[in-house]
Amino acid sequence: MQIELSALLNLHLVDGIGSNRLRALVNKFDGRLEAIFQADLKELNTIEGIDLKLAQRIRQAANQNYAESQIELAQKHNTRIITFWDKEYPENLKRIYDPPVLLFVRGELNPTDHLAIAVVGTRVPTNYGKFSAETFSRQLAREGIVIVSGLARGIDTIAHVSALKAGGRTIAVLGCGVDVIYPAENKKLFYEIIEHGAVISEFLMGTKPDATNFPRRNRIVSGLSLGVLVIEAGAKSGALITANMALEQNREIFALPGNINSPKSFGCNKLIMEGAKLAMQTDDILDELRPQLNHLLKKEKIRTKQVSLTPVEQSLLESLSHEALHIDRIASENNLSISQALGTLLTLELKELVRQLPGKYFIRV
């Protein structure tokens, strides 16, 4: 169905129209949007959810010129506006209850983007949460899974960065216009995602990141994905909103178990109690989704870079685990001086095999 973008934008701006009513209008008139503006009020009133007042506002929309300014802004920011009826529109998103009629896209959407997992969580994670978000996102990306998140501080940012470092694709869904970078400190990451994935939003160009936008954003995060992985979420975390929306969309929900005394793990533990799949390793997610993935995953996984290690480096690496160890203990267990251990650990960190945490603690990646 060929849709005139300018006319669709004018309709989209009508107060009270909504995505579902807009789709009903387009289908009723077989995509002939000019016919909608010229239709009799009584004819418009026959469409479910459209009363006479809304029908009058629809008729008046023909005279709006705001659509052209949106198209110009989109062109200025290298943004494509994709409609629900376009071939590029994500298949997963089409199947939710209230898919957006318009998507503003910077970067590229690929046919394989339906192989996606959303990774979400608190904006202020613990070291456990940071490590887990990094590990799951990196390993899923290496399996050819697209990582979807919301570009927020904390878990979202770690998920995007880890996917990119692994050589994978990632999609950021915004609660503002795609010409508004929020949070500002993610500017560099914002442009990296555009180069190796996509930044998308249903909100018009220039829309500010108001709090009311984010629940709507979250339904797209889950809607793009086969499942949602929640890594650390407090009792009132926005990640739980995403999980609830995923449940309504018949998506799989995975949660990272955590310390029962940690407020950051309350939401995840509660999700597991209520039936979410407990995720301790990447295979817990892949095995659950295997029926959907078997004929879809890349035949060739993204390979981990092969690195050569000296005997000292190999020995020190084997002494580390995913539990943080202090430099004093590492040096003692490997019969090294503190300076020797730190030098070796720095080399391993540069090879992306070890990660340093605050307080001179180290973990194996």
C-alpha positions in Angstrom: 0.0 0.0 0.0 1.5 3.3 -1.1 1.0 6.0 1.6 1.5 9.7 1.1 3.8 10.6 4.0 2.9 14.2 4.3 -0.8 13.4 4.6 -0.1 10.6 7.1 1.9 13.0 9.3 -1.0 15.5 9.2 -3.4 12.8 10.4 -0.9 11.7 13.0 -1.0 15.1 14.6 -4.8 15.1 15.1 -5.6 15.1 18.8 -7.2 11.8 19.8 -6.5 9.9 16.6 -4.1 7.3 18.0 -2.3 4.5 16.1 -5.1 2.1 15.9 -7.7 4.6 14.7 -5.2 5.9 12.2 -4.7 2.4 10.8 -8.5 1.9 10.7 -8.8 5.1 8.6 -6.1 4.1 6.2 -7.5 0.6 5.7 -11.1 2.0 5.3 -10.0 4.3 2.5 -7.4 1.8 1.0 -4.5 4.2 1.7 -6.1 7.1 -0.2 -5.4 9.7 2.5 -6.8 12.6 0.5 -10.1 10.8 0.3 -10.1 10.8 4.2 -9.9 14.6 4.3 -12.7 14.9 1.7 -15.0 12.3 3.3 -18.4 13.1 4.7 -18.4 13.5 8.4 -21.1 10.7 8.7 -18.8 8.4 6.8 -15.9 9.0 9.1 -18.3 8.5 12.0 -19.0 5.0 10.9 -15.4 4.0 11.8 -15.1 2.5 15.3 -13.8 5.0 17.8 -14.3 8.1 15.7 -17.1 10.4 16.9 -18.3 13.6 15.1 -15.9 15.8 17.0 -12.9 13.7 16.0 -14.2 13.5 12.5 -14.3 17.3 12.3 -10.7 17.5 13.6 -9.7 15.0 10.9 -11.2 17.1 8.2 -9.4 20.2 9.5 -6.0 18.3 9.4 -5.9 18.7 5.6 -4.9 22.3 6.1 -2.0 21.7 8.5 1.5 22.4 7.2 3.4 21.0 10.2 4.1 17.8 8.3 6.4 19.5 5.9 8.5 20.9 8.7 8.8 17.4 10.1 10.0 16.0 6.7 12.5 18.8 6.4 13.9 18.1 9.9 14.1 14.4 9.2 16.1 15.1 6.0 18.4 17.5 7.9 19.2 14.8 10.5 19.6 11.9 8.0 16.4 10.3 9.3 14.0 8.1 7.4 10.3 8.1 8.3 9.0 4.5 8.0 5.3 3.8 8.0 3.5 0.7 9.3 2.8 -0.3 5.6 6.5 -0.1 4.5 8.5 -3.3 3.8 11.2 -2.1 6.2 8.8 -1.9 9.2 10.1 -4.4 11.8 8.1 -7.7 11.7 8.2 -8.2 15.5 6.8 -4.8 16.1 3.9 -5.3 13.7 2.6 -8.1 15.9 2.0 -6.1 19.1 -1.4 -4.6 20.1 -0.6 -1.0 19.4 2.3 -0.7 17.0 3.3 2.9 16.0 2.1 4.0 12.6 5.3 6.0 12.1 8.9 5.2 13.0 11.7 7.8 12.8 14.9 5.9 12.0 18.6 7.0 12.0 20.9 4.2 10.8 19.7 1.0 9.2 17.1 -1.6 10.0 18.0 -5.0 8.7 15.8 -8.1 7.9 17.7 -10.0 10.6 16.7 -7.5 13.3 13.8 -9.7 14.3 16.5 -11.9 16.0 16.6 -9.5 19.0 16.7 -9.6 22.7 16.0 -6.5 24.8 18.4 -6.0 27.7 17.1 -3.5 30.4 17.6 -2.6 34.0 18.4 0.0 36.6 20.2 3.3 35.8 22.5 2.7 38.8 23.6 -0.9 38.7 25.9 -2.7 41.2 29.2 -4.2 40.0 27.3 -7.5 39.7 24.7 -5.9 37.5 27.4 -4.2 35.3 29.3 -7.4 34.8 26.2 -9.4 34.0 24.8 -6.9 31.5 28.2 -6.8 29.8 28.6 -10.6 29.7 25.1 -11.4 28.5 25.0 -8.6 25.9 28.5 -9.5 24.5 27.8 -13.2 24.3 24.3 -12.8 22.7 25.8 -10.4 20.2 28.4 -12.9 19.3 25.6 -15.4 18.6 24.2 -13.0 16.0 21.5 -11.7 18.4 20.6 -8.0 18.0 20.6 -6.2 21.4 17.7 -3.7 21.9 17.6 -1.2 24.7 16.7 2.4 25.5 20.0 4.3 25.6 19.4 5.3 29.3 22.2 5.5 31.8 23.3 2.2 33.5 22.2 -1.1 32.2 20.9 0.2 28.8 24.2 1.9 28.1 26.3 -1.2 29.1 24.1 -3.4 26.8 24.6 -1.1 23.8 28.4 -0.7 24.3 29.0 -4.4 24.9 27.1 -5.4 21.8 29.2 -3.0 19.7 32.5 -4.1 21.3 31.5 -7.7 20.3 31.1 -6.7 16.7 27.3 -7.1 16.8 24.3 -4.9 16.1 22.3 -2.9 18.5 19.1 -0.8 18.4 18.3 2.1 20.7 14.7 3.1 21.2 14.3 6.7 22.4 11.6 8.4 24.5 12.2 11.6 22.5 12.8 12.7 18.9 15.8 11.1 17.2 17.3 14.5 16.8 17.5 14.9 20.6 20.3 13.0 22.3 19.4 11.9 25.8 21.2 11.5 28.1 23.8 14.0 26.7 26.7 12.0 27.9 25.8 9.2 25.5 26.4 11.4 22.4 29.4 9.4 21.2 27.5 6.1 21.8 24.5 7.6 20.0 26.5 8.0 16.8 28.2 4.7 17.1 24.9 2.9 17.3 23.8 4.8 14.1 26.9 3.4 12.4 26.3 -0.2 13.5 22.6 -0.5 14.0 19.8 2.0 14.4 18.4 4.7 16.7 14.6 4.8 16.4 11.6 6.6 17.9 7.9 7.0 17.3 8.0 10.5 18.6 8.1 13.5 16.3 11.3 15.3 15.5 12.1 17.8 18.2 10.2 15.9 21.0 11.8 16.4 24.4 12.4 13.5 26.7 9.4 14.0 29.0 8.7 11.3 31.6 5.3 10.4 30.1 7.1 9.3 26.9 9.1 6.5 28.4 6.3 3.9 29.1 5.3 4.2 25.4 9.0 3.9 24.4 9.3 0.7 26.6 6.5 -1.1 24.6 8.6 -0.7 21.5 11.8 -2.0 23.2 9.9 -5.2 24.1 7.9 -5.2 20.8 11.1 -5.3 18.7 12.4 -8.3 20.6 11.7 -12.0 21.0 12.3 -11.7 24.7 13.3 -9.3 27.4 16.2 -9.8 29.8 15.9 -7.8 33.0 19.2 -7.2 34.8 18.7 -5.5 38.2 15.5 -3.6 38.8 14.2 -2.0 41.9 10.6 -2.2 43.0 9.5 0.7 40.9 12.0 0.4 38.0 11.0 1.3 34.5 12.5 -2.1 33.5 9.5 -3.8 35.2 7.2 -1.7 32.9 9.0 -3.2 29.9 8.7 -6.7 31.4 4.9 -6.2 31.9 4.5 -5.0 28.4 6.5 -7.9 27.1 4.1 -10.2 28.9 1.2 -8.6 27.2 2.9 -9.0 23.9 3.5 -12.7 24.5 7.2 -12.3 24.6 9.6 -14.3 26.8 10.7 -12.7 30.0 14.1 -13.5 31.5 15.5 -12.2 34.8 18.9 -12.2 36.5 18.6 -13.6 40.0 20.2 -11.5 42.8 20.8 -11.1 46.5 17.5 -11.1 48.3 18.9 -8.3 50.5 19.7 -6.0 47.6 17.0 -3.5 46.6 18.4 -3.6 43.0 17.5 -7.3 42.8 14.0 -7.0 44.2 12.3 -6.6 40.8 14.2 -9.4 39.2 13.6 -11.9 42.0 9.9 -10.9 42.0 9.7 -11.5 38.3 11.2 -15.0 38.8 8.7 -15.7 41.5 5.9 -14.8 39.1 7.1 -17.0 36.3 9.9 -15.3 34.5 12.7 -17.5 33.3 15.7 -17.5 35.5 18.8 -16.5 33.5 22.2 -17.5 34.9 24.0 -17.8 31.6 23.4 -17.0 27.9 22.4 -20.6 27.1 19.4 -20.2 29.4 18.0 -17.6 27.0 19.1 -19.3 23.8 17.7 -22.7 24.8 14.3 -21.2 25.6 14.2 -19.5 22.3 15.8 -22.3 20.3 12.6 -23.3 18.4 12.5 -19.7 17.0 16.2 -19.4 16.4 17.3 -22.8 15.0 16.7 -21.8 11.3 17.4 -18.1 11.9 20.7 -17.7 13.7 23.8 -17.1 11.7 25.6 -20.2 10.6 28.8 -18.4 11.4 28.9 -16.8 14.8 30.9 -13.7 15.4 34.2 -15.1 16.5 36.1 -14.1 19.6 39.4 -12.5 18.8 42.2 -15.1 19.1 44.9 -13.8 21.4 48.2 -15.3 22.4 49.2 -15.4 26.1 52.5 -15.8 27.9 52.7 -18.6 30.5 52.5 -15.9 33.3 49.4 -14.3 31.7 47.8 -17.7 31.2 48.4 -18.7 34.8 47.1 -15.5 36.2 44.0 -15.5 34.0 43.2 -19.1 35.1 43.4 -17.9 38.7 40.6 -15.3 38.1 36.9 -16.0 38.0 33.7 -14.0 37.7 34.0 -13.2 41.4 36.0 -10.0 42.0 39.4 -10.6 43.6 41.6 -7.9 45.2 45.1 -7.3 43.7 46.8 -8.4 47.0 45.2 -11.8 46.8 45.8 -12.2 43.1 49.5 -11.3 43.5 49.9 -13.7 46.5 48.2 -16.6 44.8 50.4 -16.2 41.7 53.7 -15.6 43.6 54.0 -12.2 42.0 54.8 -8.8 43.4 52.0 -6.2 43.3 53.7 -4.3 40.5 54.2 -7.5 38.4 50.6 -8.6 38.9 49.3 -5.1 38.0 51.4 -5.1 34.8 50.1 -8.5 33.8 46.5 -7.6 34.6 46.8 -4.4 32.5 48.0 -6.5 29.5 45.1 -8.9 30.0 42.7 -5.9 30.3 44.0 -4.6 27.0 43.3 -8.0 25.4 39.7 -7.7 26.8 40.1 -10.8 29.0 40.1 -9.1 32.4 38.2 -6.1 33.8 39.2 -3.8 36.7 36.7 -2.7 39.2 37.0 0.1 41.8 39.3 -0.5 44.7 41.8 -2.6 42.7 39.5 -5.6 42.3 39.6 -7.6 39.1 37.3 -10.1 37.4 37.6 -12.4 34.4 35.5 -11.3 31.4 
